[in-house]
Structure formats: C-alpha cells, structure tokens
C-alpha cells in the first residue's frame, strides 16, 4: 500500500507539471462554460446566478475531465505510455495518479468562475462551497478515470474516443438540468434525469453553495459522486492492468 501511494504521488506530480508550466490550459477549458454563463444568465429571472453558477462549475468539470483521456491517447500514439508501462511503477498508480490530478484544475476553474460572478451579485456560503468542491473532487476522479479508460480502449482508433465523448457529453449535461430546470419537463425526461448521476451532483452543488448542508440533495450528491469515483477507478485500474 505504501508503494502504491508513493507511485501514485509520483504519477500525480508528473501529470501536474505540464499544467503548472502552462496554466493557460485551465482558462482555455473554461471558454465554453463562460460562454454559456454569459449567454444564458441574462435570460434567467433575478437571483438566477444562485441557481446557475453552481451548475456552470459542474459543467466546467464535466468538459475538462471528459476530455482528459486525450492526453493519454496522445502518449499512447507517441510511445510515451509504453515507456511508462515498463517502469517499476505499479500499474494501478498510473491510473490513480492521473485521476487525482483532475482535482487541481477543477479547484482553479471553480475559483475563477466564482471570482467572475461575485461582482455581478453571486453569493455563496464558504463552508457549503468547500464541501461542494470536495464532492465535486470525487466526481472528477471518477470521470477522469473513465475518460482514461476510454482512451485505453480507443488506442488504435482515435475517432472512437471523440465519438463516444461527444455523444455522451451534451445528453449528460442537459439531463442534469445545468442550463434549464428539469422539474417542468415531461415524465420521460424526468425519468432519464433521475438515472443521470450528474443531476444529483448538480443539485448538491446548488444546495451547498447556498449554505444548505444537511439536506437530502447533499447526501444524494455525495453518494452519486462516490459511486462514479468507485466505478471509474475500478474500470480504469482494470484497463491499465491489461494495457500493453
């Protein structure tokens, strides 16, 4: 276990180094969420930022983490990943360290989005926001791990990664009620939304950023994020063990 933790920390540091050298990538990945924020927020009623901003934070996490497998796909194509496989590092650490790295840009993006929105009237409860980001961190780990798993499965077919990623991205986003509320939709749409773990995470973030900590939405979001993290790590570690 000690070796696994050490190896995971090594991989985490390796993956984080390029991000620290070029932090502009964090801002670049926020372009779409900020565009949605700028175009949709003026169309919503007063105090809509309290409802809308937490969803945009989750959106930025979804966009960034779902695409992160492309980095691994590039390493596979250039032979860098193959060289990592023959190092003494444990195979699970190659996945765990990468997945843990997703937390850092998520925190930075959330801070930037909040900083942009506060001058326009957005208010948040600090304790609830911290707990919300911890829940989102678990979701980031799972989503990042799933993205890496998809990259490993698409190593000889790059188009497969982008096809699956783009096909799933917007249905997950819309069914989570990030841009528009689902409550007034038809029954079949609400049923699909209930099967989407992202919708529980979004509801939890909205409650927590508004200071509603001890609610069923918080508990549901925590369970959903933990389930995605567990599923992602299990699938990712399994795929990495079989990687060649």
C-alpha positions in Angstrom: 0.0 0.0 0.0 2.9 2.4 0.8 4.4 1.7 -2.6 1.1 2.3 -4.3 0.7 5.6 -2.6 4.3 6.6 -3.4 3.9 5.6 -7.0 0.6 7.4 -7.3 2.1 10.6 -5.9 4.9 10.3 -8.5 2.5 10.0 -11.4 0.4 12.8 -9.9 3.5 15.1 -9.9 4.4 14.1 -13.4 0.9 14.9 -14.7 0.7 18.1 -12.8 4.0 19.6 -14.0 2.8 20.5 -17.6 -0.3 22.1 -16.1 1.8 24.3 -13.8 4.1 25.2 -16.7 1.2 26.2 -18.9 -1.8 27.3 -16.7 -3.4 28.8 -19.7 -4.9 25.4 -20.5 -7.1 25.8 -17.4 -8.5 29.1 -18.8 -8.9 27.6 -22.3 -11.1 24.7 -21.0 -13.4 27.3 -19.3 -14.2 29.1 -22.6 -17.4 27.1 -23.2 -18.8 27.3 -19.7 -18.2 31.0 -19.6 -19.9 31.4 -22.9 -22.9 29.6 -21.6 -22.8 31.7 -18.5 -22.7 34.9 -20.4 -25.5 33.9 -22.9 -27.9 32.1 -20.6 -27.6 34.1 -17.3 -29.2 37.3 -18.8 -32.2 35.3 -19.9 -33.0 33.9 -16.4 -35.0 35.7 -13.7 -33.5 37.8 -10.9 -31.2 35.9 -8.5 -30.7 33.3 -11.2 -26.9 33.3 -10.6 -27.5 31.4 -7.3 -29.1 28.6 -9.3 -27.0 28.9 -12.4 -23.3 29.3 -11.2 -23.0 26.0 -9.3 -24.3 24.2 -12.5 -21.7 26.1 -14.6 -18.9 24.9 -12.2 -20.1 21.3 -12.6 -20.2 21.9 -16.4 -16.6 23.1 -16.4 -15.6 19.9 -14.5 -17.5 17.8 -17.0 -15.9 19.3 -20.0 -12.4 19.2 -18.7 -12.5 15.8 -17.1 -14.2 14.1 -20.0 -11.5 15.3 -22.5 -8.5 14.5 -20.3 -8.2 11.0 -21.8 -7.0 12.6 -25.0 -3.7 13.3 -23.2 -3.2 9.6 -22.5 -4.3 8.8 -26.1 -1.5 11.1 -27.4 1.0 9.4 -25.1 -0.1 6.0 -26.5 0.4 7.2 -30.0 3.8 8.7 -29.4 5.1 5.7 -27.4 5.4 7.6 -24.1 2.8 5.4 -22.4 4.6 2.3 -23.4 7.8 3.5 -21.7 5.8 4.3 -18.6 4.5 0.7 -18.6 8.0 -0.8 -18.3 9.0 1.4 -15.3 8.9 -0.1 -11.8 5.7 2.0 -11.1 2.7 -0.1 -10.2 0.1 -0.3 -13.0 -2.8 1.0 -10.7 -0.7 4.0 -9.8 -0.5 5.0 -13.4 -4.3 5.5 -13.4 -4.8 6.7 -9.8 -2.2 9.4 -10.1 -3.7 10.7 -13.3 -7.2 10.7 -11.9 -6.1 12.6 -8.8 -4.6 15.3 -10.9 -8.0 16.2 -12.2 -8.8 17.8 -8.8 -6.3 20.6 -9.2 -7.7 22.3 -12.4 -11.2 21.8 -11.1 -10.4 23.8 -7.9 -8.7 26.5 -10.1 -11.7 26.7 -12.5 -14.2 26.9 -9.7 -12.3 29.7 -8.1 -12.1 31.7 -11.3 -15.8 31.2 -12.1 -16.8 32.4 -8.6 -14.4 35.3 -8.8 -16.0 36.4 -12.2 -19.6 36.1 -10.9 -19.3 37.7 -7.4 -19.2 41.2 -8.8 -22.5 40.5 -10.5 -24.3 39.6 -7.4 -23.4 35.9 -6.8 -23.2 35.0 -3.2 -22.1 31.7 -1.6 -21.6 30.1 1.8 -18.0 29.3 2.4 -18.4 26.0 4.4 -21.0 24.7 1.9 -18.9 25.7 -1.0 -15.9 23.8 0.4 -18.0 20.7 1.0 -19.4 21.1 -2.5 -15.9 21.2 -4.0 -14.9 18.0 -2.1 -18.0 16.2 -3.6 -17.0 17.5 -7.0 -13.5 16.3 -6.5 -14.7 12.8 -6.0 -16.8 13.1 -9.2 -13.7 14.5 -11.1 -11.6 11.5 -10.1 -14.2 9.1 -11.3 -14.9 11.0 -14.5 -11.3 11.4 -15.3 -10.6 7.7 -14.7 -13.5 6.8 -17.1 -12.0 9.2 -19.7 -8.6 7.4 -19.4 -10.4 4.1 -19.6 -12.0 5.2 -22.9 -8.6 6.3 -24.1 -7.1 2.9 -23.4 -10.0 1.2 -25.2 -9.5 3.6 -28.2 -5.7 3.3 -28.5 -5.9 2.1 -32.1 -9.0 4.1 -33.1 -8.7 7.8 -32.0 -12.0 8.6 -33.6 -13.7 6.3 -31.2 -12.7 8.3 -28.2 -14.0 11.6 -29.6 -17.2 10.0 -30.9 -18.1 8.5 -27.5 -17.1 11.6 -25.6 -19.0 14.0 -27.7 -22.1 11.7 -28.0 -22.4 11.4 -24.2 -21.3 14.9 -23.2 -24.4 17.0 -24.0 -27.1 14.5 -23.1 -25.5 14.2 -19.7 -25.3 17.9 -19.4 -28.8 18.7 -20.4 -30.3 15.8 -18.4 -28.6 17.2 -15.3 -30.6 20.4 -15.5 -27.5 22.6 -15.7 -28.9 25.0 -18.2 -32.6 24.6 -17.7 -34.7 23.1 -14.9 -35.9 19.5 -15.5 -38.8 19.7 -13.0 -41.3 21.1 -15.6 -40.3 18.6 -18.3 -42.3 15.6 -19.4 -42.3 12.4 -17.3 -39.9 10.5 -19.6 -37.4 13.3 -19.4 -37.5 13.4 -15.6 -37.1 9.6 -15.5 -33.9 9.9 -17.6 -32.7 12.7 -15.4 -33.1 10.5 -12.3 -30.9 7.9 -13.9 -28.1 10.5 -14.5 -25.7 10.7 -11.6 -24.6 14.2 -12.7 -28.1 15.5 -11.9 -27.6 14.6 -8.2 -24.2 16.3 -8.1 -25.6 19.5 -9.7 -28.5 19.5 -7.1 -26.0 19.0 -4.3 -23.7 21.9 -5.5 -26.7 24.2 -5.7 -27.8 23.4 -2.2 -24.3 23.6 -0.7 -23.2 26.8 -2.4 -26.4 28.4 -0.9 -25.5 27.0 2.6 -28.0 24.2 2.7 -25.6 21.5 4.1 -27.8 19.0 5.9 -30.3 18.1 3.1 -31.2 15.1 1.1 -29.8 16.7 -2.0 -26.3 16.9 -0.4 -26.5 13.2 0.6 -27.7 12.1 -2.8 -24.9 14.1 -4.5 -22.3 12.6 -2.2 -23.5 9.1 -3.0 -23.6 9.8 -6.7 -20.1 11.3 -6.8 -18.7 8.4 -4.7 -20.3 5.8 -7.0 -18.8 7.5 -10.1 -15.4 7.6 -8.4 -15.6 3.9 -7.4 -16.8 2.9 -10.9 -14.2 5.0 -12.7 -11.3 3.8 -10.5 -12.3 0.1 -10.8 -12.7 0.3 -14.6 -9.6 2.4 -15.1 -7.3 0.2 -12.9 -8.6 -2.9 -14.6 -8.0 -1.4 -18.1 -4.5 -0.2 -17.0 -3.5 -3.6 -15.7 -4.4 -5.1 -19.2 -2.7 -2.3 -21.1 0.3 -3.2 -23.3 
